[in-house]
Amino acid sequence: MGNVAPLLERAGPLRALSEAARAAADGRGGLVLLSGEAGLGKTSVVRRFAASTTARVLVGGCEPLSSPRPLGPLLEVLPAMGDEVGRAVATVRAGSPPAAVFERVLTDLAAGRRPSVLVFEDVHWADEATLDLIRYLALRVPNTSALVVVTFRDDEIGRTHPVALLLGDIAPFPAISRITLERLSAAAVAELAVGTDVDADRLYTVTGGNPFFVTEVLGAPGEMPATVRAAVRGRLARLSPAGIGVVEALAVLGVPVSPWQVADLVPDANTGLADAVERGLLAASGPVVAFRHELARMAVLDTVPSFRRVELHRAALDQLVKDGVAQDQLSRVVEHAVGAGDGAAVLSYAPRAAARASVLGAHREAAAHYRRALSRAAALPVPERIALLRAACFEYYLTGDLLNKADCRERLLELQRAVGDPLAVADSLIWLSHDRWAAGLVREAGRLIGEALRLLGGVAPSPELARAHAYQVELDMFSHDVESTHRHAALAAALAERFGLPELAARVAFFDTAAGLLHTDQGWERLEELRRAVVAGGALEHALIMTISLPHLAVARHDPVRVLATIDDALAFVMEHDMWAFRPCLTGCRSHALLQSGRWAEAQAEAAAVLAVSHRLPIATILPTAVIGLLRARRGQPGVWPVLDEADSLEGEPSLARVGLLFDARAEAAWLAGDQARAIEEAHRGLSEASPTADPWQSGALAAWVYRAGGRPPRVPLARPYALELAGDWAGAAAAFEGRGLPYEAALARLGGDVDAVRAALHTFSALGAEPAAARARSRLRELGERRSTRAQWAATRRNPYGLTSRQLEVHALLGRGLTNTEIAARLVLSRNTVNHHVAAILAKLEVRNRAEAVRKLAELLDAT
C-alpha cells in the first residue's frame, strides 16, 4: 500500500533482508516475517531489496477478495518456477491434496546455482492453502539455500485471524526472523516535505509518520487525499454497527479517551471498541483508545452526518461539565460547545479557556478562543465586551494577526468613544497607529499618534501619555528623525519613571539608542542589554518589538555579520512564546543577510521558505520577495520584474526607512539589465522621502546606484564605503565593504578600478554565479584594453542557467538515481546536514517543490540544449 520515494529510514530492514539472503546463499536458509501497519512501505522495501540482491527473486501477492484464490501468490510466480511445480499445481486443481505442491516448491527453491528468494506479500488476505504452504516451508528451509519472505499488516490481524494462528504455529521453528517496519520520524517527514509549502510539523502530526499518508498529502496539499479517504472508508465498511458508532464518536471527540467515556456516548461500546481495534482503525495505549492516525480520524469525521455530529458534541459537552470543569479541560469544553451550537456555553467558557492558554504561553490557542467568544458577544453588557475586546486585541498582537487585531481595535475604540473614556480612547489610538505602520500606512500612523497626544494633553499626565510618547519615539526613529526621537524619548522616560513603568522605560531607551546608531554605529551592546533585561522581566509586549527590531536594524545597516549573530536568539524567543507569525519576519532578515554574505543558495532557500508560509505578516513578505527578484537579476534568470513589482505593491506608502532595501534591489536589477535611466529613476524613488538625517547605509546604497548608472549623485548621508566609492577611491571602498562582510558590493566598487581590480571583481562575480555583473566586468576589461578572460562562460555553464555548483550537480545526479540524502552523503563522503543544504539549494534554484520535479526540470533543460 503506497510507494515511498525516496525510501527513508529503511536501511535497517534492508540490511536485515540482505543478511538473510547471504545466509541462505551459504546454505542457511530461513523465513523472514516482514510486518507493519498499512502504508509503511513493505512493498517498497521488498522491491528495493529485490533490486539489490543477486538471488533469484520470486514475488507473489495476495488480494483482498471475499473468497481468496487457493495458492494465489504461488500462482503468480508459477511461470518463473520449474515444470514440476506447474504439474503438481495442475494435480491439485484436479482434486489432489496440496502436499505434493509443497514438496515441489521446496525442491525448486533449493535447486539451482544461485539462491532463491520467495516473497509472499499481504498474507493477511491469504487463503488457508497458502498459509499451510508457509508452515511447511518454515520448518524445512533452514538447511537449504532458499529464503522465504512473508509480509503482512500487523494492524489487521486480531487474536483469531488465521495469520495470528500461523505465527503461533511457527514461533518455535528455527531460522525464523522478524522485521517490523516503524513509522517515519519527524525529521524524515520534514525531508520529504522539503520544497513544498506544506508545514512539516503539521504533516507529521496528522499522518503520524505513515509514509503512505505523507506522500498522499504531499501530492494533494490542502485537501483530504481521495486515496486516504477511500482506504479509511474501506475499513469502515468492514466494521460492525457498534464499531462504526465508536469510531464516529472518537472522530468527533478528537482526542484519546478512556473506554468508559466512550461507553457514555455509544451503546455496546466495548464490543465496538474491540472490533475497531482489531480492524486497525483504533489503537489502545494504556488506559485510552485513539485513532492510529489523525488523518484517519479526519477521514472518518467526513463521513459522520451533521446531525449526528451535533448529537455527539452535545453529549460530550454534557459529560464534561456535569461535575465542574477542570482548567485543563476548558479547551475541550469550548470545542464541543461550538460543535453543539451552544452559544451560551461558548461565551461562558471560551474567555476562560483563552486566559488559561495565554498563561501557558499558547497565544495562538488563546486568540482562537477569543475569536469564538467575540462572534457571540453582541449581547454582553458594554463593560464586559470592552474587557473581552481588550484581551483579544493583545493576543492578536502577540500572534501577528493584524487583520483581526485591527478589526478588534476598531470595535473597541467605537465602544470607548461611546463610553467617553479619553484614556482608553488614547490607548486604542496608540495601538491602531502601530497597526497602520505595520500595514505600510506611515502617514496614517503618525496622524493617529498625534491625535492620541492631543487628546492626552487635555487630561492629567498618565501611563497612557507615557505610551504615546514612547510610540512616537519609534515612529521618529524609523523615519530617521533623530532630533524628534530624542525629544520624545526624554518625555516618555520621565513619565515612565513617574508611573513606575520600567519595561516601557527600557523600550524607550532601546529605540532612542537605535536612533543614535544611524550616524555613529555605536550602541549595539546597549541595545542587546536592554532587550535581555525586558525579556527576563517577562513583559512580552515590549520584549517582542525589541527582539524583532534588533536584526531588522542590522539588515537596514547592511551588517550581515550582526544579523546572523542575533537571528537565532530572536527566532528562539518567538517560537518559545508561540509567536510563530513573527518567524517569517526574522527568516526574511536572515535571507537578506545570507545574500549580502555571498551565500546565495542559502539565501534563496530561506526566502523561498518564508514565501511558502501561507500565514505571514504582509511586511514579512517584502524582504524575501526582493531577495528572490534580486537573485534572479544577479543570475541572469527570467522573471525579475514581476517579483520585484509584487514586493513593491505590498508597501502602502514608499518609505526609505521601511523598504530602502527593495529600492536598492530595483535599482540594481535595472542596472544589471543595462537600463541606466531606470536604475537612476528607481534609486531616486527610494530617496524621495530621505531626510538630512537618513540612515547613510540606505541612502548611500541608492546614491551609489545613481553614480554607477552615470547620474549625478544626490546630496544625502553616505556610509563610509559609499562615500569612498563616490569620491573615486574604489580601493578604499572595496576594503570597507569587505570589512563589513559584503563581498558582492566590494566587487562592484572594484569595477571602477584598474585591470587587476576589475579582474578580481570578475573572479568574485563568477564564483557567485553573477553572470550579468561578470559580463559588465568583462566589458570593463575590454575598455581598459585587456583581452584575456573577457569571453563569456563556456557552453557547459550556459546549459546550467540555474547556477548549480559542481557539487550541487553531483548531488542532483544522485537524486536522479533515487538515492536518499543519507545514501548521497555516504557516496560523496559528506555529512547528511551538508547534503540536506545542497538539496534545499537545488530545489530553490530550480524553483521546484520536490526532488522528482528537480530531476525532471534539469533533465528537460539538458535535453533541450
Secondary structure as UniProt FT lines:
FT   HELIX           11..25
FT   TURN            26..27
FT   STRAND          30..36
FT   TURN            38..39
FT   HELIX           42..52
FT   STRAND          56..61
FT   TURN            70..71
FT   HELIX           72..77
FT   HELIX           78..80
FT   HELIX           83..93
FT   TURN            94..95
FT   HELIX           99..110
FT   STRAND          116..121
FT   HELIX           123..125
FT   HELIX           128..140
FT   HELIX           141..143
FT   STRAND          146..153
FT   TURN            154..155
FT   TURN            159..160
FT   HELIX           162..170
FT   TURN            171..172
FT   TURN            174..175
FT   STRAND          176..180
FT   HELIX           186..192
FT   TURN            193..195
FT   HELIX           200..207
FT   TURN            208..209
FT   HELIX           211..219
FT   TURN            221..222
FT   HELIX           226..237
FT   HELIX           241..253
FT   HELIX           259..263
FT   TURN            264..265
FT   TURN            267..268
FT   HELIX           269..278
FT   TURN            279..280
FT   STRAND          282..285
FT   TURN            286..287
FT   STRAND          288..291
FT   HELIX           294..303
FT   HELIX           306..321
FT   TURN            322..323
FT   HELIX           327..329
FT   HELIX           330..340
FT   HELIX           343..359
FT   TURN            360..361
FT   HELIX           363..374
FT   TURN            375..376
FT   HELIX           377..379
FT   HELIX           382..398
FT   TURN            399..400
FT   HELIX           402..419
FT   HELIX           422..438
FT   TURN            439..440
FT   HELIX           442..457
FT   HELIX           463..478
FT   TURN            479..480
FT   HELIX           482..498
FT   TURN            499..500
FT   HELIX           502..520
FT   HELIX           524..537
FT   HELIX           540..556
FT   TURN            557..558
FT   HELIX           560..576
FT   TURN            577..578
FT   HELIX           580..582
FT   HELIX           583..596
FT   TURN            597..598
FT   HELIX           600..611
FT   HELIX           618..635
FT   HELIX           640..649
FT   HELIX           656..672
FT   TURN            673..674
FT   HELIX           676..687
FT   TURN            688..689
FT   TURN            692..693
FT   HELIX           696..708
FT   TURN            709..710
FT   HELIX           720..726
FT   TURN            727..728
FT   HELIX           730..739
FT   TURN            740..741
FT   HELIX           743..750
FT   TURN            751..752
FT   HELIX           755..768
FT   HELIX           771..783
FT   TURN            784..785
FT   TURN            788..789
FT   HELIX           795..798
FT   TURN            801..802
FT   HELIX           806..816
FT   TURN            817..818
FT   HELIX           821..828
FT   HELIX           832..846
FT   HELIX           851..864
//
